[in-house]
Amino acid sequence: MYQYNRDDQSLIDARVEQFRDQTQRYLAGQLSESEFLPLRLQNGLYIQRLAPMLRIAIPYGMLSSRQLRKLAHIMRYYDKGYGHISTRQNIQLNWSHLEEVPDILAELAEVQMHAIQTSGNCVRNITTDQFAGVARDEIVDPRPWCELVRQWSTFHPEFAFLPRKFKIAVSASKEDRTAVYLHDIGLLLRHNAAGEIGFKVLVGGGLGRTPVIGSVVREFLPYPHLLNYLDAILRVYNQFGRRDNRYKARIKILVRSMGTEKFTAAVEKEWQHINAPLVDEATVAKLQKHFPLPAYDRSLSDDLLNNDNTIAQDNSAFAQWMTHNVMPHRQAGYAIVNLSLKRTGMAPGDITDDQMDAIADLADEYSYGEARTTHEQNLVLADIRQSDLPALWKRLTQLHLATANIGTLHDIICCPGGDFCSLANAKSIPIAESIQRQIADMQKLYDLGDIDLNISGCMNACGHHHIGHIGILGVDKKGAEFYQVSLGGNAGFPPSVGTILGPSFAQERVPQVIESIVRLYVDQRQAGERFIETYRRIGIEPFRTHIYPQ
């Protein structure tokens, strides 16, 4: 992973001390609430329903074991002993004390971490595939390009106060695991006919109140022009994006109002003024050195994944974990392991300080000292020897991190909702648990196959409900919490936004409604069909008729 140089460290240390001074002045009454607001947002600090929330940046989801241990320490001594992984691969602390936040930032800086640009109207954390560098369907490793964009966007003087927040994702695999079409800018790494590396550039995707699938503005952008083309896009947005109405300020609204063709023409015109290439082979080579391949044992084979093994034959729990949580690795003899943070009874995406410390130990012992956060609010150990899988499974089982539910209906994406967030209309976490308990039979769960279920507590869509195969949105009805259900969303290829099923449901009805939906799917599916495939074949009307009988 990227390691700070001396200038990087000096910059982060200086920002910590700046915020310490700003916080002390605010607490002393020398700064007003409105004056302090942009300063705290620049450092990832929100004021939530019960306490300040601090969002810590995890660039493209990568964490060293040293960083994991520091996060565990911070959760233990400055918070309530746990943190929450967000859909942007960051980690949030929900119980920070304002006066201690500068101390937390100082501790983060000791391990090359920060909370800069995790909030506010700026370019947020750059996200990518949690399997970057190890996925079998990968075209190239996207992480050096993520780091390039991260360096370009951090403290960029033109883009510190954009019309609204701005999110960029980079994908380099045949299967999209980043929801790249649903970002303000999506970058798809590709080879052209000559074998040269470049990007398919998408602009104007997003969720929230107006879910939009991004538009293609460049089918192939040669990589030397990446940064100046991004500059052109952001300059057009800064110039024409609305600032008078925050609900119409995202770039997706600008692209829609101008039209893709006119917006693209404006970007191309701006680009002509700044189209001298800013990225060369030396730049790329320097960044790639930060992401070297581990010292794999290249004498190994894929025996454990390809053949029956006695442990799986004798232990059904291990066999199910191998089936659902273990993925093929590009290097023979190794595997990718997903650590589920979706055990029934726990808030989806939450992790304790003790678990974080233990994962650091496992990362050192089994995975070259590194772990990753995921868009689905889980964790990944990316480089596990197949021969170590039985021992690792036993350790993860003891830590309650081996629940074999990755990709299933229990692997719910869920925002913190009304339990924490001051913007939420309804709670999310109890809904997730009630659905898990309603469909508790694991064999039935496996029979249902892959189903993405996403829950948001409000229209800001932090739980990405629009792109769940089944999406649930909390709404307010005269002070009561109700839930709207949508079907047919999809984050990967091809992307789609869900369609609202019908009138919303009271909280106690939601689990039964979800069970009725999946029951109809089972009745209607053809051999080998996943939920999303059955939905696309039969449409929403059979589900409506089933849930809302005349």
Secondary structure, 3 states (H helix, E strand, C coil): CCCCCHHHHHHHHHHHHHHHHHHHHHHCCCCCHHHHHHHHHCCCEEECCCCEEEEECCHHHEEEHHHHHHHHHHHHHHCCCEEEECCCCCEEECCCCHHHHHHHHHHHHHCCCCCCCCCCCCECCCEECCCCCCCCCECCCCHHHHHHHHHHHCCCCCCCCCCCCECEEEECECCCCCCHHHCCEEEEEEECCCCCEEEEEEECCECCCCCECCEEEEEEEEHHHHHHHHHHHHHHHHHHCCCCCHHHCCHHHHHHHHCHHHHHHHHHHHHHHCCCCCCCHHHHHHHHCCCCCCCCCCCCCCHHHHCCCHHHHHCHHHHHHHHHHEEECCCCCEEEEEECCCCCCCCCCEEEHHHHHHHHHHHHHHCCCEEEECCCCCEEEEEEEHHHHHHHHHHHHHCCCCCCCCCCCCCCEECCHHHCCCCCCCCCHHHHHHHHHHCCCHHHHHHHCCCCEEEECCCCCCCCHHHCCEEEEEEEECCEEEEEEEECCECCCCCECCEECCCCEEHHHHHHHHHHHHHHHHHHCCCCCCHHHHHHHHCCHHHHHHHCCC
